[in-house]
């Protein structure tokens, strides 16, 4: 089953490589929607129907209602659509499989780099087939990604986090949420604070980070839920500090 999913995602990724930077925005009720967002989601929905009648899809474009089932597939057909449309790299396709509410499989695919980040519960996290672990970080200057959706108030939040994250090297640049988690899981960064508009890439990110030896929680310090919008992930030695900073920064903001 997972082999079919991996093949589907990689094939879709090859199409995105060819179209990146040369595709129109067809969004009417939302910004940044392309024909590929819709095509990937629809075709993936058809694929999971072959896995059994209880397989449901929770995805960004046309399946954004979380339907309870023993088997739920969570998808962001293009994580970072605006990045994809601009022709810049590091957009992604993100898929995860929940069995009775527990994330069992996750894949984040970076078409521009042809990097495939895959995790299965209890089996580890792999980048193009090579086992990944969160590396021993430089405790003098941990590298942390700050990802804030436009649905929040980015200027105000950036100011709050800048004042609170003085002991960290903080990075902000165009990067899909899914790829952000993959970068943490593969040791390129030590942590990420994500304030999101949805949870489609975050379910996958939770398993990638955990299987690489890191910690992933929502703003309360618990497991991810479909209604969550604040996440903290990172190396075990800094997660608690990042979570404390995040809780204080967003305590008067409800999302």
Secondary structure by P-SEA (a helix, b strand, c coil): caaaaaaaaaaaaaaaaaccccccccccccccccaaaaaaaaaaaaaaccccccccccccccccccccccbbbbbccccaaaaaaacccccbbbbbbbccccccbbbbbbccccbbbbbcccccccccccccccccccccbbbbbbbbccccaaaaaaaaaaacccccccccccccaaaaaaaaaaccccbbbbbcccccaaaaaaaaaaaaccccccccccccccccccccccccccaaaaaaaaaaaaccccc
